[in-house]
Amino acid sequence: CYFKDGSTADVDAIILCTGYHHHFPFMEESIRLKTANLFNLPYLYRNLQWYGVDEGLKDTDGKLFYIAMQNQFYTFKMFSLQALWMINVIKGLLKVPAGRNVSGKLKPI
C-alpha cells in the first residue's frame, strides 16, 4: 500500500465491506465473528478487538480487529473513530489489556 505521506506497507489484504449482513466465510472458523446487528458484540474488546476466550475459539491476542460491526447508528463518524482507535493500538500509542484481563468484558449485554 502507498499512503498519502509517502510511506508504504506490505499487507495481505484490505477488505472494504458494505451492507448489513455480517458474514465472513473467508475467515477461519475459530476467529470468525458470528453475530447479528448488536450494540455490544461477543468476543470484541471495545467492540473492536477480537479475543477468543471461549473453548474452540482462537485468541489472536487483540491483533484482529472487526470495525463497524455494531448496530448502524452514527455510522461514518463512529467508523472513523473506531479506525483511529485501531491505528493508535497498532502504532503502540494506546495500550490495551491482555485477553485474560478483558474476558469478563467480552460477553454481549
Phi, psi and omega per residue, in radians:
C1 nan 2.539 3.060
Y2 -2.003 2.250 -3.078
F3 -1.835 2.823 -3.080
K4 -0.960 -0.628 -3.100
D5 -1.401 0.052 3.114
G6 1.651 -0.171 3.124
S7 -1.346 2.853 3.127
T8 -2.308 2.862 3.080
A9 -2.655 2.492 3.024
D10 -1.569 2.137 3.132
V11 -2.282 2.678 3.093
D12 -1.353 -0.715 -3.096
A13 -2.837 2.579 2.911
I14 -2.122 2.081 -3.038
I15 -2.023 2.097 3.064
L16 -1.804 2.126 -3.103
C17 -2.035 2.425 3.067
T18 -2.189 2.880 -3.137
G19 1.673 -3.098 -3.005
Y20 -2.192 0.188 3.075
H21 -1.709 1.876 -3.105
H22 -1.434 1.837 -3.078
H23 -2.543 2.181 -3.037
F24 -2.244 1.161 -3.090
P25 -1.142 -0.325 -3.129
F26 -1.445 -0.165 -3.126
M27 -1.559 2.521 3.033
E28 -1.013 2.421 -3.072
E29 -0.908 -0.676 -3.042
S30 -1.296 -0.162 3.091
I31 -2.194 0.245 -3.089
R32 -1.492 2.187 3.060
L33 -1.320 2.187 3.119
K34 -2.066 1.855 -3.072
T35 -2.812 2.783 2.947
A36 -1.709 -3.078 3.077
N37 -1.151 1.941 3.123
L38 -2.289 2.818 3.057
F39 -1.463 -0.600 -3.128
N40 -2.163 1.992 -2.962
L41 -1.706 2.611 -3.138
P42 -1.266 2.482 3.023
Y43 1.204 0.157 -3.131
L44 -1.990 1.999 3.054
Y45 -1.254 2.246 -3.064
R46 1.001 0.460 -3.106
N47 1.011 0.468 -3.131
L48 -2.342 -0.827 -2.979
Q49 -1.718 2.247 -3.125
W50 -1.356 2.223 2.956
Y51 -2.306 1.862 3.127
G52 -1.436 1.586 -3.021
V53 -1.690 -0.101 3.117
D54 -1.735 2.771 -3.131
E55 -1.035 2.398 3.136
G56 1.578 -0.120 3.121
L57 -1.883 2.532 -3.139
K58 -1.570 2.278 3.071
D59 -1.541 2.075 -3.141
T60 -1.645 0.178 3.124
D61 0.943 0.648 3.075
G62 1.321 0.274 -3.111
K63 -1.682 0.084 3.084
L64 -2.091 2.254 -3.107
F65 -2.048 2.389 2.971
Y66 -1.983 1.903 -3.116
I67 -1.769 2.499 3.049
A68 1.213 0.638 -3.129
M69 -1.662 -0.231 -3.106
Q70 -1.280 2.882 3.046
N71 -0.904 2.495 -2.883
Q72 -1.462 1.348 2.988
F73 -2.093 2.478 -3.135
Y74 0.917 0.761 -2.899
T75 -0.930 -1.132 -2.951
F76 -1.221 -0.633 3.063
K77 -1.126 -0.765 3.134
M78 -1.120 -0.757 -3.119
F79 -1.112 -0.687 3.105
S80 -1.103 -0.757 3.118
L81 -1.157 -0.668 3.083
Q82 -1.093 -0.745 3.136
A83 -1.106 -0.728 3.094
L84 -1.101 -0.723 3.114
W85 -1.077 -0.803 -3.133
M86 -1.074 -0.756 3.135
I87 -1.044 -0.751 3.135
N88 -1.156 -0.582 3.055
V89 -1.176 -0.820 -3.123
I90 -1.078 -0.715 3.135
K91 -1.263 -0.210 -3.117
G92 1.473 0.181 3.130
L93 -1.412 -0.354 3.122
L94 -2.184 2.099 -3.139
K95 -1.585 2.355 3.090
V96 -2.093 2.670 -3.109
P97 -1.231 2.774 3.062
A98 -1.177 2.748 -3.096
G99 -0.939 -0.692 -3.115
R100 -1.125 -0.370 -3.133
N101 -1.619 -0.144 -3.140
V102 -1.993 -0.004 -3.009
S103 -0.983 -0.595 3.123
G104 -1.252 -0.235 -3.110
K105 -1.766 0.132 -2.992
L106 -1.799 -0.036 -3.126
K107 -1.549 2.486 3.128
P108 -1.170 2.596 3.120
I109 -1.541 nan nan
